[in-house]
């Protein structure tokens, strides 16, 4: 639906993984249903949310995306033409798909996932897939302004509790450091050294090893 499966496939190819679950089958757009399924203590009204409920070995998932968000996507498809006007829509939708894919992939490998790890990977995914789409449009070149556009001046929901705000800030900070190194090492010259090996290794690291990897590069 509206490119969600395409986004999933793009990420699967980049990271050389495969998840049998189709994100389209887990999509809901009803805000009231999303509120009822949200098991967090203080649900926030946001346009994207991965809803997770674990009962023993079983995990129930739903990806909520606001109808207005999907309407904007359909009217100006970022996969076909990514630009400043639809970059925010792209990032919000991709974040949901990224969360879904990363949680499912780790679950199939019997690995627990921290919330910081989930947010960090989503931030990296936004940068990398945006770079891929821009590169496709501009003959392999990635706009130099992509990194500051995504990371330089993040805005956070004022309704976030202190713990969540700390987590989102850390995810942004660590992703910014990592993606700056990716841009420096791999993306400045079209046709340069492949970035894929680095990305695939990073994807498979645990929470702590991801942070160690980022620190080692800076």
Secondary structure as UniProt FT lines:
FT   TURN            2..3
FT   HELIX           4..15
FT   HELIX           23..26
FT   STRAND          27..28
FT   HELIX           31..37
FT   TURN            41..42
FT   STRAND          48..55
FT   TURN            56..57
FT   STRAND          58..65
FT   HELIX           67..75
FT   TURN            78..80
FT   TURN            84..86
FT   HELIX           87..108
FT   TURN            109..110
FT   HELIX           115..137
FT   TURN            138..140
FT   TURN            144..145
FT   HELIX           146..151
FT   TURN            152..153
FT   TURN            158..159
FT   HELIX           162..182
FT   HELIX           183..187
FT   TURN            190..191
FT   HELIX           196..203
FT   HELIX           207..217
//
